[in-house]
Amino acid sequence: MNIQNSSLPGPDDIARVELPNGITVLARSNFNSPSVTINGYLDVGALFDSDEKLGLADFTAAALMRGTQPRDFQGIYNALESVGASMSFNSATHTTGFGGRALVEDLPLLLELLSETLRQPAFPAEQVERLRAQLLTGLTLRAQDTGDMAGMTFDQIVYKDHPYGRPEDGWPETVSAITRDDLVNFHAQHYGPRGMVIAIVGAVDAQQAVAWVQDTLGDWSNHHQPESPQLPALTPLGELIEQRVEIPGKIQSNIIIGAAGPPRKSTAFFAASLGNSVLGQFGMMGRIGEVVREQAGLAYYAFSRLSGGVGPGPWSVSAGVNPANVERAVDLIRSEIGRFVTEPVTEAELADSKASYIGRLPLALESNGGVAGALISLARYDLGLDYYLRYADLVNAVTPETALAAAQKYLHPDRLAVAVAGP
Amino acid sequence: MSSSFSTHQLENGMKIMLKEIHTAPIISSWVWYRVGSRDEVPGQTGISHWVEHMQFKGTPQFPSNVLDKAISREGGLWNAFTYLDWTTYFETMPADKIDLALSLEADRMVNSVFAPDEVNSERTVIISERQGHENEPLFQLGEAVRAAAFRVHTYHHEIIGDMADLETMTRDDLYQHYRAYYVPNNATMAVAGDFDSAVMLERIRGLFEALPAGVEPPRKARPEPPLRGEHRLVVEGTDDTAFIQAIYHAPRAVDDDFFPFMVLDSLLTGPSGLNMFGGGISNKTSSLYKKLVEGDLAVGVGGGLPATIDPFGYEITITVHPERKPDDVILALDEAIERVQQEPPSAEAVERAVKQARALFAYGSESITNQGFWMGFSEMFASYEWFNAYLDRLSAVTPADVQRIAQTYLIPRNRVLGTYLPTNGATA
């Protein structure tokens, strides 16, 4: 399969610099549109949250833009929105992510606001309460969303007694218990430059972008910043565990079935990923889509997903079906998982998925956001700057046998979590 | 950035739009049909969307599971959308693979099979799609508000269609709809990306020009009379959060009032833009956000003015603060609107809305798929000239124009106001 390397990011056109304070900067130019995207993360997330104040990392991240020492809430957003720019933070288990975009002439403004919100948040009391009401409303909506509840239930089964079993946005009682002082302290003790990664992609000289980051964030330090907690070992499921959440008044049920999968850095990841494409991605969502949607007509959506990530993220199949068809859909999905771990995918199926993986790369890397996301993955998973140039070889190295071995390591039809939320 | 744009008309009436963009080895091809939920009558609501689904079910040349595999194998991205006024199919492919997409579109313009067993299995898929929507309180509210706002015009039903019709429409209904509207004289093809226009046109001619023109498709839309007074309604449900949605009757895309209305929308609820791919920005400095969210009456607010063939609606959607009553929120909403009716916005505020629109265009132009989208999209309700003039038309808007729009359209007797009320455990 021929691939046009000239359009793919590589060592020749990615600037990568590690600042003395521990920030990794990645930049790549794209002069096709007068816009620029920033993307990145800090080494702080819900892993630091206690059970009693679960949601604290998320609340803190959401509060960063509610006011800084120099600017109030409206001042921050007026600066951004007046020029059609945007910026936001979001918190996950391991990291707190940020992203923004602007016309390229406003990149210095974007970086200035990033630095200001990261280093000088004011957590104004009035804004904290307003934000709390918004977060609590989000949790109320979550409790009545069949997809969200199936996902949370799935996590609680697969990641019992593990940090991945906890929702990063917390519970109504834990979010209610968080005080403004908690936010101030969490920020002071956990936010720092070490482990931070930022990618800048757009109509700017890559070295210039690196210099701007150096100017705005190069002098940031926090000697309190702790090491990330170690992720405890996960005990794999030993049996089929099914749990249902009843949400009255709903019309459709959401189903999630699966187990813990390989971390992104696992040697089995590529084989698992290609196998997953055959299982529930390729074309109209692979074998799962063929059986559940095309043949049985049970669902508008049915697919499988392999999360990867820093730790053992989920490998799961999702579908939305009429409540009367839940049993049938679960049986069909389990039976496909059974087949998937018993016999290797065919050479033809694997060849299709390989071609798709390689062929779609230029499209995935078309926009600034797509490239910025790709640069972040390079840093996060130590993939190497030449990763996208080696990508086709990595894909082509997978065989039906290695895909089967990866599937067998993580999935078994009798050792799955089955989470269903519906009426 | 090198680009050249041209339009052409095939002998069968099909319009071709080509835009060369040589920034990446990618081509995005879009085929647009002038058919949507606007062309549907009771008994057949949702038929355009269902036909769109059937267009993925195969032809003799490209049977159903050959089709999607062929596109995916080449690394292509493809999808289709059905809207009020139009249905569109796109493929974005590595440039050297685009021929597959062009061949496929020429083929399924005339040769789709609509096999009875495929129709039946797709019926349950679409019912499942609708049931997924029905899980959402905002879908339930939106459907009720829309139906009340459009009693006569076919914009009154949701694009997915009414359940009664999804249960009863037949294979022949679907096939007739397909044959009536999927004719080259009712289609526009827009291709953007890394190609030579002369070569591309030749290939398109080879594939499409021999397809016979059909009779001019029937149009079923009837003009909507004025509301003559505010209509209010309540939807009850088991979710615990209250929502408010208002639809004000609004001008069609080619109306001169459309442009100042877009500026007004930007001031009230934040900029919307015309991107299908490329996203938008936050709205925290918009006047309704400040009044309702900063005033602790709501936790979120949004709005939008869709560009349509016939006059449609300006929608405002509010998520009510858990400790507030919807009626208090409605009073504050009306105060904020009255303010712009009484006093025009500053010239700076209008200029700011234009700068926001420029930024959104820049984000949208990062994607060749989105550039392909823009061309055909604007043809469906106006023309590509409308699109190209969009920023200039926005720039010409004055504060007095914005005030006049607020005075003319954003008045209670021109709206339907719906509230989603939690039943709090009682049976809905």
Chai-1 contact restraints between the chains, C-beta under 6 A:
chainA,res_idxA,chainB,res_idxB,connection_type,confidence,min_distance_angstrom,max_distance_angstrom,comment,restraint_id
A,Q4,B,P25,contact,1.0,0.0,6.0,A-B,restraint_1
A,S7,B,A24,contact,1.0,0.0,6.0,A-B,restraint_2
A,S7,B,P25,contact,1.0,0.0,6.0,A-B,restraint_3
A,N32,B,M1,contact,1.0,0.0,6.0,A-B,restraint_4
A,N32,B,T23,contact,1.0,0.0,6.0,A-B,restraint_5
A,S33,B,A362,contact,1.0,0.0,6.0,A-B,restraint_6
A,S33,B,S365,contact,1.0,0.0,6.0,A-B,restraint_7
A,S33,B,E366,contact,1.0,0.0,6.0,A-B,restraint_8
A,P34,B,A362,contact,1.0,0.0,6.0,A-B,restraint_9
A,S35,B,A362,contact,1.0,0.0,6.0,A-B,restraint_10
A,S35,B,Y363,contact,1.0,0.0,6.0,A-B,restraint_11
A,Y77,B,K284,contact,1.0,0.0,6.0,A-B,restraint_12
A,Y77,B,T285,contact,1.0,0.0,6.0,A-B,restraint_13
A,N78,B,T285,contact,1.0,0.0,6.0,A-B,restraint_14
A,E81,B,T285,contact,1.0,0.0,6.0,A-B,restraint_15
A,S82,B,R352,contact,1.0,0.0,6.0,A-B,restraint_16
A,G84,B,K355,contact,1.0,0.0,6.0,A-B,restraint_17
A,G84,B,Q356,contact,1.0,0.0,6.0,A-B,restraint_18
A,G84,B,A359,contact,1.0,0.0,6.0,A-B,restraint_19
A,S86,B,I281,contact,1.0,0.0,6.0,A-B,restraint_20
A,S86,B,S282,contact,1.0,0.0,6.0,A-B,restraint_21
A,L103,B,A359,contact,1.0,0.0,6.0,A-B,restraint_22
A,L103,B,A362,contact,1.0,0.0,6.0,A-B,restraint_23
A,Q134,B,V299,contact,1.0,0.0,6.0,A-B,restraint_24
A,T137,B,T241,contact,1.0,0.0,6.0,A-B,restraint_25
A,T137,B,V299,contact,1.0,0.0,6.0,A-B,restraint_26
A,T137,B,P322,contact,1.0,0.0,6.0,A-B,restraint_27
A,T140,B,D240,contact,1.0,0.0,6.0,A-B,restraint_28
A,T140,B,T241,contact,1.0,0.0,6.0,A-B,restraint_29
A,L141,B,T241,contact,1.0,0.0,6.0,A-B,restraint_30
A,Q144,B,D239,contact,1.0,0.0,6.0,A-B,restraint_31
A,T146,B,N135,contact,1.0,0.0,6.0,A-B,restraint_32
A,P248,B,T238,contact,1.0,0.0,6.0,A-B,restraint_33
A,G249,B,G237,contact,1.0,0.0,6.0,A-B,restraint_34
A,G249,B,T238,contact,1.0,0.0,6.0,A-B,restraint_35
A,G249,B,A428,contact,1.0,0.0,6.0,A-B,restraint_36
A,K250,B,N135,contact,1.0,0.0,6.0,A-B,restraint_37
A,I251,B,Q131,contact,1.0,0.0,6.0,A-B,restraint_38
A,I251,B,E134,contact,1.0,0.0,6.0,A-B,restraint_39
A,I251,B,N135,contact,1.0,0.0,6.0,A-B,restraint_40
A,Q252,B,Q131,contact,1.0,0.0,6.0,A-B,restraint_41
A,Q252,B,G132,contact,1.0,0.0,6.0,A-B,restraint_42
A,Q252,B,N135,contact,1.0,0.0,6.0,A-B,restraint_43
A,F282,B,S72,contact,1.0,0.0,6.0,A-B,restraint_44
A,G283,B,D68,contact,1.0,0.0,6.0,A-B,restraint_45
A,G283,B,K69,contact,1.0,0.0,6.0,A-B,restraint_46
A,G283,B,S72,contact,1.0,0.0,6.0,A-B,restraint_47
A,M284,B,D68,contact,1.0,0.0,6.0,A-B,restraint_48
A,R293,B,V125,contact,1.0,0.0,6.0,A-B,restraint_49
A,G297,B,S121,contact,1.0,0.0,6.0,A-B,restraint_50
A,G297,B,T124,contact,1.0,0.0,6.0,A-B,restraint_51
A,G297,B,V125,contact,1.0,0.0,6.0,A-B,restraint_52
A,A299,B,S128,contact,1.0,0.0,6.0,A-B,restraint_53
A,Y300,B,V125,contact,1.0,0.0,6.0,A-B,restraint_54
A,Y300,B,S128,contact,1.0,0.0,6.0,A-B,restraint_55
A,Y300,B,E129,contact,1.0,0.0,6.0,A-B,restraint_56
A,Y300,B,G132,contact,1.0,0.0,6.0,A-B,restraint_57
A,G320,B,G132,contact,1.0,0.0,6.0,A-B,restraint_58
A,D352,B,K69,contact,1.0,0.0,6.0,A-B,restraint_59
A,D352,B,R73,contact,1.0,0.0,6.0,A-B,restraint_60
A,A355,B,R73,contact,1.0,0.0,6.0,A-B,restraint_61
A,S356,B,S72,contact,1.0,0.0,6.0,A-B,restraint_62
A,S356,B,R73,contact,1.0,0.0,6.0,A-B,restraint_63
A,S356,B,G75,contact,1.0,0.0,6.0,A-B,restraint_64
A,G359,B,E74,contact,1.0,0.0,6.0,A-B,restraint_65
A,G359,B,G75,contact,1.0,0.0,6.0,A-B,restraint_66
A,G359,B,P94,contact,1.0,0.0,6.0,A-B,restraint_67
A,R360,B,G75,contact,1.0,0.0,6.0,A-B,restraint_68
A,P362,B,A24,contact,1.0,0.0,6.0,A-B,restraint_69
A,P362,B,P25,contact,1.0,0.0,6.0,A-B,restraint_70
A,P362,B,I26,contact,1.0,0.0,6.0,A-B,restraint_71
A,L363,B,L77,contact,1.0,0.0,6.0,A-B,restraint_72
A,L363,B,T92,contact,1.0,0.0,6.0,A-B,restraint_73
A,E366,B,A24,contact,1.0,0.0,6.0,A-B,restraint_74
A,E366,B,S367,contact,1.0,0.0,6.0,A-B,restraint_75
A,S367,B,E366,contact,1.0,0.0,6.0,A-B,restraint_76
A,S367,B,S367,contact,1.0,0.0,6.0,A-B,restraint_77
A,N368,B,E366,contact,1.0,0.0,6.0,A-B,restraint_78
